[in-house]
Amino acid sequence: MEGKKEENIIEVKNLVKKFGELTAVNGVSFEVKKGEVFAFLGPNGAGKSTTIKILTTLLNPTSGEIILDGINPEKDKNKARKSFGIVFQDPSLDDDLTAYENLEFHAVFYGVPEKDRKERIEKMLKFVELWERKDSLVKTFSGGMKRRLEIARGLIHHPKILFLDEPTVGLDPQTRNHLWGFIKEMNKEEGMTVFMTTHYMEEAEEVANRIAIMDHGKIIEKGTAKELKKKTKAKNLEDAFLKLTGHEIRDESASGLDHLRSHARAWGRR
């Protein structure tokens, strides 16, 4: 309806995170609208992984405010966690359980009612085309199959927000396209909000409604891919990204993705 304001499902205001003398996130503010696919891009060490850790309750901010689906995660982490699902770059599944058992464990952890669990698990395994392998141990799965299972796991409790941290790294182009097909379908069918990070610029350009580019702890630009290309007079999103962040190679900081993944594994086993 004309004049109706779209509702924000994620709001971040003046977010700051310091590790001693290091300021990893420096006054970041942005919002993500309900049902939007939002891409978060930046070089290694830009601060995006620290921001994601805060958004997913794995890390507390030094200052600033975050609202997820109307919830302040600092005040109620458990309630906030029920509103989102996460798919990390590195697998965090239990290899010694079957595909079905992995989803069942997650469903119990997230409080999916017992009467709904079997139906929900079957639906999600069929959605990612793994129903025929439901009784197979995850250790026998390929990388692409594991990533699909992680998507099913992240969606098992019907989250309103799905966080995707570099979900297609290491996958072949066919599997990557297949994976995004699942995610776009879920976004369209259920109006689920997707917050993604990726190093594949073509993924961000094709999938995301809006993009935020972060560097040196700050968001330096945001908008649609078309707007970013126009602002930088670039031919494509990768060119725009390099014009905004520079061409030098960045080293991944120790407090970046590795730290995030170690937290994720620990949190997933609680």
C-alpha positions in Angstrom: 0.0 0.0 0.0 1.3 3.4 -1.0 2.7 5.3 1.9 3.0 2.3 4.2 6.4 2.0 5.8 8.0 -1.4 5.5 8.8 -3.0 8.9 12.4 -3.5 9.9 13.2 -6.9 11.4 16.8 -6.1 12.2 17.9 -2.7 13.5 21.5 -1.9 14.5 22.3 1.6 15.9 25.8 2.9 16.7 27.2 -0.6 17.3 30.7 -0.6 18.8 32.9 -3.6 19.7 36.3 -3.2 21.3 38.9 -5.8 22.1 41.2 -4.0 24.4 42.8 -1.2 22.3 41.4 -2.6 19.1 38.1 -1.3 17.8 36.7 -4.0 15.5 33.3 -2.4 15.0 33.1 1.4 15.1 29.7 3.0 15.2 27.9 0.8 12.7 24.2 1.4 12.0 21.9 -0.3 9.5 18.5 -1.9 9.2 17.1 -4.9 7.3 13.5 -5.0 6.3 11.2 -8.0 6.9 11.4 -10.4 4.0 14.5 -8.8 2.5 17.7 -10.6 1.3 20.5 -8.4 2.7 24.2 -9.0 1.8 27.0 -7.9 4.1 30.3 -7.6 2.3 33.8 -6.6 3.3 37.5 -7.6 3.1 39.0 -9.8 5.7 39.3 -7.9 9.0 36.7 -5.4 8.0 34.6 -6.2 11.1 31.7 -7.9 9.5 32.3 -11.3 11.3 32.4 -9.5 14.7 29.1 -7.8 13.7 27.5 -11.2 12.9 28.7 -12.6 16.2 26.9 -9.9 18.0 23.8 -10.2 15.9 23.7 -14.0 16.6 24.2 -13.5 20.4 27.7 -15.1 20.4 29.3 -11.8 21.5 28.1 -8.9 23.5 28.6 -5.3 22.1 30.7 -2.7 23.9 28.0 -0.2 23.2 25.1 0.4 20.8 21.7 -1.2 20.3 20.4 -4.2 18.4 16.8 -5.2 17.8 16.0 -8.6 16.2 12.3 -9.1 15.4 11.4 -6.6 18.2 13.7 -8.4 20.7 16.8 -6.9 22.4 19.3 -9.9 22.4 21.2 -8.5 25.3 18.1 -8.7 27.5 16.7 -12.0 26.2 19.2 -14.2 24.3 17.0 -17.3 24.3 14.0 -15.6 22.9 16.1 -13.8 20.3 17.8 -17.1 19.2 14.4 -18.7 18.5 13.8 -15.9 15.9 16.7 -16.9 13.7 18.6 -19.8 12.1 22.3 -20.0 11.2 24.3 -21.7 8.4 28.0 -21.3 9.0 30.8 -21.6 6.4 32.3 -24.6 8.2 30.1 -27.6 8.9 28.8 -27.8 12.5 26.8 -31.0 12.1 27.4 -34.1 14.2 29.1 -36.5 11.8 28.3 -39.5 14.0 24.5 -38.9 13.8 22.2 -39.5 10.8 20.7 -36.7 8.8 17.4 -37.3 10.6 19.0 -37.4 14.1 20.8 -34.1 13.4 17.5 -32.4 12.6 15.7 -34.1 15.5 18.3 -32.9 18.0 18.0 -29.3 16.7 14.2 -29.5 16.7 14.3 -30.5 20.4 16.9 -27.8 21.2 14.7 -25.1 19.7 11.5 -26.4 21.3 9.7 -27.6 18.3 6.5 -29.3 19.7 6.8 -33.1 19.7 3.6 -33.5 17.7 5.1 -31.4 14.9 8.7 -32.7 14.8 8.3 -35.7 12.5 6.3 -33.7 9.9 8.7 -30.8 10.1 11.8 -33.0 9.7 10.3 -34.9 6.8 9.3 -31.6 5.1 12.7 -30.1 5.5 14.6 -33.2 4.3 12.4 -33.4 1.3 12.8 -29.7 0.6 16.6 -30.1 0.4 16.3 -33.4 -1.4 17.8 -35.5 1.3 14.8 -37.6 2.5 16.2 -40.7 0.8 19.4 -40.3 2.9 17.6 -39.6 6.2 19.1 -42.7 7.9 22.7 -42.2 6.5 25.4 -41.0 8.8 26.5 -37.4 8.0 30.1 -38.5 7.8 29.2 -40.2 4.5 27.8 -37.0 3.0 29.6 -34.8 0.4 30.3 -31.1 1.2 27.2 -30.0 -0.8 25.0 -32.5 1.0 26.2 -31.3 4.4 25.5 -27.7 3.4 22.0 -28.6 2.3 21.4 -30.5 5.6 22.6 -27.4 7.5 20.1 -25.3 5.7 17.4 -27.8 6.6 18.6 -27.6 10.2 18.7 -23.9 10.2 15.1 -23.8 9.0 13.6 -26.5 11.2 12.1 -24.1 13.8 10.7 -21.8 11.1 12.9 -18.8 11.9 12.0 -15.4 10.7 15.7 -14.6 9.9 18.3 -16.9 8.4 21.9 -15.9 8.8 24.3 -17.3 6.1 28.0 -17.0 6.8 29.8 -17.7 3.5 27.5 -20.7 2.9 28.8 -21.6 -0.6 32.6 -21.5 0.0 34.3 -24.6 -1.4 31.2 -25.7 -3.3 31.2 -26.3 -7.1 29.1 -23.9 -9.2 26.2 -26.4 -9.7 25.9 -27.0 -6.0 26.1 -23.3 -5.3 23.3 -22.6 -7.7 21.2 -25.4 -6.2 21.7 -24.1 -2.7 20.6 -20.6 -3.6 17.6 -22.0 -5.3 16.5 -23.5 -2.0 17.1 -20.3 -0.1 15.3 -18.1 -2.6 12.3 -20.4 -2.6 12.1 -20.3 1.2 12.5 -16.5 1.1 9.6 -16.3 -1.4 7.3 -18.9 0.2 7.6 -17.9 3.8 8.8 -14.3 3.6 11.9 -15.2 5.5 14.5 -12.6 5.9 18.0 -13.6 4.8 21.2 -12.0 6.1 24.2 -13.2 4.1 27.9 -12.8 3.8 29.8 -13.9 0.7 33.0 -13.4 -1.2 31.2 -14.2 -4.4 30.2 -10.9 -5.8 27.9 -12.4 -8.4 25.9 -14.1 -5.7 25.4 -10.9 -3.9 24.4 -9.1 -7.1 22.0 -11.8 -8.2 20.4 -12.7 -4.8 20.4 -9.6 -2.5 17.9 -6.8 -2.5 20.4 -4.5 -0.8 24.0 -4.7 0.1 26.2 -3.1 2.8 29.9 -2.8 2.3 32.0 -2.7 5.5 35.7 -1.8 5.9 37.9 -0.8 8.8 35.0 -1.3 11.3 32.6 1.0 9.5 29.9 0.7 6.8 31.3 2.7 4.0 28.4 2.3 1.5 25.0 0.6 1.2 22.3 0.3 -1.4 21.2 -2.0 -4.2 23.8 -3.4 -6.5 22.6 -1.0 -9.2 23.0 2.0 -6.8 26.5 0.9 -5.7 27.6 0.5 -9.3 26.2 3.9 -10.2 27.8 5.7 -7.2 31.2 4.2 -8.0 30.8 4.4 -11.8 31.7 0.7 -11.9 30.8 -1.9 -14.5 30.0 -4.6 -12.0 29.7 -5.1 -8.3 33.2 -6.5 -7.9 34.6 -3.4 -9.5 32.5 -1.3 -7.2 33.7 -3.3 -4.2 37.3 -2.8 -5.1 36.9 0.9 -5.7 35.4 1.3 -2.3 37.7 -1.0 -0.3 41.0 -0.9 -2.3 43.0 -3.6 -4.1 45.4 -4.7 -1.3 45.2 -8.3 0.0 44.0 -8.5 3.6 44.9 -11.2 6.1 42.1 -12.8 8.0 42.4 -11.7 11.6 42.5 -14.2 14.5 39.4 -12.6 16.0 37.5 -13.0 12.7 35.8 -16.1 11.2 37.8 -18.7 13.0 36.7 -17.3 16.4 33.1 -17.1 15.1 33.2 -20.8 14.1 34.7 -21.9 17.4 31.9 -20.1 19.2 29.3 -21.6 16.8 30.5 -25.2 17.5 30.4 -24.6 21.3 26.9 -23.0 21.1 25.5 -25.7 18.9 26.4 -28.3 21.5 24.8 -26.6 24.4 
